[in-house]
């Protein structure tokens, strides 16, 4: 199984966003919400328009842990969400397949991220990259591994540090 890494450099995050926005507002929004929320992909994909529309924060029950998770939506992201969902119904999935209207599949997300990563010159990118990128940058800003451990529901701080790639950072 491939070990995926967070995107550490802000310029690479911005490069990924530029690549994704050119191909699809949906793909850009998936990436942007993913790196700003720390949600599991399964929770991201099941978001509906009503969960985000007009909200300053989102609270949902995580599928994997059954725990409540809340994340803030900053003003620029809120504006992008508004533009994206303004013609959608409240019951629509935020990240629908063009064919079925149901949420896109995990493998599709992998392909979207992988292709954009290649164009940006990044390796070791996968669906967990979104969550790991959130964790990595949260830790770099706060150095508060305890809160991040709780947020990710990990058993120990060492697990969280390994997950966000901080221990292996010296190799890069």
C-alpha beads as a LAMMPS data file, in Angstrom:
LAMMPS data file: protein, C-alpha beads

172 atoms
171 bonds

1 atom types
1 bond types

-500.0 500.0 xlo xhi
-500.0 500.0 ylo yhi
-500.0 500.0 zlo zhi

Masses

1 110.0

Atoms # bond

1 1 1 0.000 0.000 0.000
2 1 1 1.262 3.466 -0.931
3 1 1 2.177 5.814 1.915
4 1 1 0.785 9.261 1.148
5 1 1 2.169 12.527 2.442
6 1 1 0.699 15.902 3.347
7 1 1 1.352 18.813 1.034
8 1 1 3.845 20.781 3.098
9 1 1 4.539 23.877 0.989
10 1 1 1.879 26.575 0.707
11 1 1 2.924 27.288 -2.893
12 1 1 2.237 23.653 -3.836
13 1 1 -1.213 23.864 -2.227
14 1 1 -1.916 26.983 -4.272
15 1 1 -0.592 25.283 -7.401
16 1 1 -2.921 22.323 -6.816
17 1 1 -5.835 24.725 -6.333
18 1 1 -5.014 26.524 -9.600
19 1 1 -4.877 23.235 -11.481
20 1 1 -8.125 21.990 -9.943
21 1 1 -10.118 25.208 -10.471
22 1 1 -9.210 25.136 -14.172
23 1 1 -10.726 21.682 -14.564
24 1 1 -13.702 21.863 -12.205
25 1 1 -15.112 24.053 -9.443
26 1 1 -16.332 20.838 -7.780
27 1 1 -12.825 19.347 -7.679
28 1 1 -11.319 22.599 -6.377
29 1 1 -13.953 22.827 -3.644
30 1 1 -13.435 19.193 -2.616
31 1 1 -9.700 19.781 -2.266
32 1 1 -10.116 23.123 -0.486
33 1 1 -12.711 21.934 2.020
34 1 1 -10.667 18.776 2.578
35 1 1 -7.470 20.627 3.491
36 1 1 -9.387 23.118 5.654
37 1 1 -11.578 20.699 7.613
38 1 1 -9.588 17.564 8.411
39 1 1 -12.628 15.430 7.544
40 1 1 -12.369 11.834 6.428
41 1 1 -13.045 11.538 2.711
42 1 1 -16.160 9.455 3.409
43 1 1 -17.630 12.376 5.395
44 1 1 -16.622 14.931 2.764
45 1 1 -18.288 12.993 -0.026
46 1 1 -21.610 12.689 1.798
47 1 1 -21.952 16.439 2.435
48 1 1 -25.146 17.901 1.057
49 1 1 -25.822 21.471 -0.004
50 1 1 -27.895 22.105 3.158
51 1 1 -24.852 21.180 5.283
52 1 1 -22.787 24.059 3.857
53 1 1 -25.142 26.672 2.422
54 1 1 -24.999 29.929 4.382
55 1 1 -23.048 28.369 7.242
56 1 1 -20.117 29.776 9.207
57 1 1 -19.340 26.370 10.641
58 1 1 -20.423 22.813 9.965
59 1 1 -21.174 20.135 12.524
60 1 1 -21.607 16.543 11.443
61 1 1 -21.407 13.066 12.854
62 1 1 -18.336 11.268 11.521
63 1 1 -19.175 8.005 9.808
64 1 1 -16.011 6.254 11.000
65 1 1 -16.006 7.323 14.670
66 1 1 -19.680 8.291 15.205
67 1 1 -18.351 11.400 16.978
68 1 1 -19.492 14.931 16.273
69 1 1 -17.024 17.059 14.364
70 1 1 -17.252 20.808 13.823
71 1 1 -15.160 22.861 11.437
72 1 1 -15.261 26.560 10.587
73 1 1 -15.763 27.900 7.086
74 1 1 -13.667 31.018 6.538
75 1 1 -15.174 33.924 4.586
76 1 1 -13.418 33.319 1.234
77 1 1 -14.407 29.665 1.255
78 1 1 -17.969 30.625 2.248
79 1 1 -18.187 32.886 -0.823
80 1 1 -16.922 30.081 -3.084
81 1 1 -19.416 27.651 -1.577
82 1 1 -22.237 30.155 -2.128
83 1 1 -21.294 30.572 -5.796
84 1 1 -20.979 26.823 -6.289
85 1 1 -24.289 25.801 -4.649
86 1 1 -26.530 28.722 -5.558
87 1 1 -28.329 26.775 -8.322
88 1 1 -28.336 23.462 -6.471
89 1 1 -31.115 21.999 -4.309
90 1 1 -30.570 21.661 -0.561
91 1 1 -30.770 17.848 -0.827
92 1 1 -28.140 17.634 -3.586
93 1 1 -24.749 16.193 -2.782
94 1 1 -22.014 18.829 -2.845
95 1 1 -19.654 16.573 -4.804
96 1 1 -21.908 14.704 -7.234
97 1 1 -20.986 12.431 -10.064
98 1 1 -22.045 14.001 -13.358
99 1 1 -23.533 10.671 -14.405
100 1 1 -25.483 9.628 -11.310
101 1 1 -25.925 12.694 -9.091
102 1 1 -24.701 10.536 -6.192
103 1 1 -21.381 11.399 -4.517
104 1 1 -18.288 10.751 -6.588
105 1 1 -16.410 7.618 -5.608
106 1 1 -13.172 7.422 -3.653
107 1 1 -11.299 6.107 -6.702
108 1 1 -12.473 9.140 -8.716
109 1 1 -11.157 11.471 -5.986
110 1 1 -7.855 9.592 -6.058
111 1 1 -7.585 10.052 -9.822
112 1 1 -8.470 13.765 -9.602
113 1 1 -5.847 14.388 -6.905
114 1 1 -3.244 12.177 -8.519
115 1 1 -3.506 13.892 -11.904
116 1 1 -3.359 17.389 -10.366
117 1 1 -0.406 16.316 -8.204
118 1 1 1.505 15.100 -11.264
119 1 1 0.964 18.468 -12.933
120 1 1 2.154 20.214 -9.750
121 1 1 5.217 17.982 -9.492
122 1 1 4.086 16.220 -6.315
123 1 1 4.514 12.544 -5.423
124 1 1 2.979 10.339 -2.717
125 1 1 -0.456 11.945 -3.030
126 1 1 -3.680 10.099 -2.270
127 1 1 -7.077 10.605 -0.707
128 1 1 -5.599 10.868 2.801
129 1 1 -3.421 13.753 1.615
130 1 1 -6.308 16.161 2.273
131 1 1 -6.642 15.186 5.926
132 1 1 -2.878 14.905 6.415
133 1 1 -2.338 18.357 4.893
134 1 1 -4.872 19.830 7.304
135 1 1 -3.149 18.120 10.237
136 1 1 0.346 19.070 9.137
137 1 1 -0.468 22.771 8.783
138 1 1 -2.528 22.827 11.985
139 1 1 0.451 21.391 13.832
140 1 1 2.918 23.814 12.201
141 1 1 0.766 26.761 13.307
142 1 1 -0.099 25.619 16.830
143 1 1 2.389 22.874 17.797
144 1 1 -0.565 21.494 19.782
145 1 1 -0.386 17.782 19.087
146 1 1 -2.873 16.934 21.870
147 1 1 -5.749 18.791 20.216
148 1 1 -4.837 17.327 16.845
149 1 1 -4.669 13.815 18.337
150 1 1 -8.185 14.282 19.753
151 1 1 -9.414 15.745 16.490
152 1 1 -8.113 12.759 14.531
153 1 1 -9.152 10.338 17.293
154 1 1 -5.697 8.735 17.407
155 1 1 -4.523 6.612 20.319
156 1 1 -1.322 8.568 20.996
157 1 1 0.449 11.789 19.924
158 1 1 3.173 9.687 18.278
159 1 1 0.535 8.141 15.975
160 1 1 -0.655 11.614 14.982
161 1 1 2.866 12.894 14.345
162 1 1 3.617 9.885 12.162
163 1 1 0.281 10.302 10.350
164 1 1 0.964 13.957 9.436
165 1 1 4.519 13.151 8.382
166 1 1 6.327 15.232 10.987
167 1 1 8.731 12.504 12.113
168 1 1 9.814 11.773 8.561
169 1 1 9.997 15.469 7.654
170 1 1 13.777 15.631 8.111
171 1 1 14.172 13.240 5.174
172 1 1 12.500 15.684 2.736

Bonds

1 1 1 2
2 1 2 3
3 1 3 4
4 1 4 5
5 1 5 6
6 1 6 7
7 1 7 8
8 1 8 9
9 1 9 10
10 1 10 11
11 1 11 12
12 1 12 13
13 1 13 14
14 1 14 15
15 1 15 16
16 1 16 17
17 1 17 18
18 1 18 19
19 1 19 20
20 1 20 21
21 1 21 22
22 1 22 23
23 1 23 24
24 1 24 25
25 1 25 26
26 1 26 27
27 1 27 28
28 1 28 29
29 1 29 30
30 1 30 31
31 1 31 32
32 1 32 33
33 1 33 34
34 1 34 35
35 1 35 36
36 1 36 37
37 1 37 38
38 1 38 39
39 1 39 40
40 1 40 41
41 1 41 42
42 1 42 43
43 1 43 44
44 1 44 45
45 1 45 46
46 1 46 47
47 1 47 48
48 1 48 49
49 1 49 50
50 1 50 51
51 1 51 52
52 1 52 53
53 1 53 54
54 1 54 55
55 1 55 56
56 1 56 57
57 1 57 58
58 1 58 59
59 1 59 60
60 1 60 61
61 1 61 62
62 1 62 63
63 1 63 64
64 1 64 65
65 1 65 66
66 1 66 67
67 1 67 68
68 1 68 69
69 1 69 70
70 1 70 71
71 1 71 72
72 1 72 73
73 1 73 74
74 1 74 75
75 1 75 76
76 1 76 77
77 1 77 78
78 1 78 79
79 1 79 80
80 1 80 81
81 1 81 82
82 1 82 83
83 1 83 84
84 1 84 85
85 1 85 86
86 1 86 87
87 1 87 88
88 1 88 89
89 1 89 90
90 1 90 91
91 1 91 92
92 1 92 93
93 1 93 94
94 1 94 95
95 1 95 96
96 1 96 97
97 1 97 98
98 1 98 99
99 1 99 100
100 1 100 101
101 1 101 102
102 1 102 103
103 1 103 104
104 1 104 105
105 1 105 106
106 1 106 107
107 1 107 108
108 1 108 109
109 1 109 110
110 1 110 111
111 1 111 112
112 1 112 113
113 1 113 114
114 1 114 115
115 1 115 116
116 1 116 117
117 1 117 118
118 1 118 119
119 1 119 120
120 1 120 121
121 1 121 122
122 1 122 123
123 1 123 124
124 1 124 125
125 1 125 126
126 1 126 127
127 1 127 128
128 1 128 129
129 1 129 130
130 1 130 131
131 1 131 132
132 1 132 133
133 1 133 134
134 1 134 135
135 1 135 136
136 1 136 137
137 1 137 138
138 1 138 139
139 1 139 140
140 1 140 141
141 1 141 142
142 1 142 143
143 1 143 144
144 1 144 145
145 1 145 146
146 1 146 147
147 1 147 148
148 1 148 149
149 1 149 150
150 1 150 151
151 1 151 152
152 1 152 153
153 1 153 154
154 1 154 155
155 1 155 156
156 1 156 157
157 1 157 158
158 1 158 159
159 1 159 160
160 1 160 161
161 1 161 162
162 1 162 163
163 1 163 164
164 1 164 165
165 1 165 166
166 1 166 167
167 1 167 168
168 1 168 169
169 1 169 170
170 1 170 171
171 1 171 172
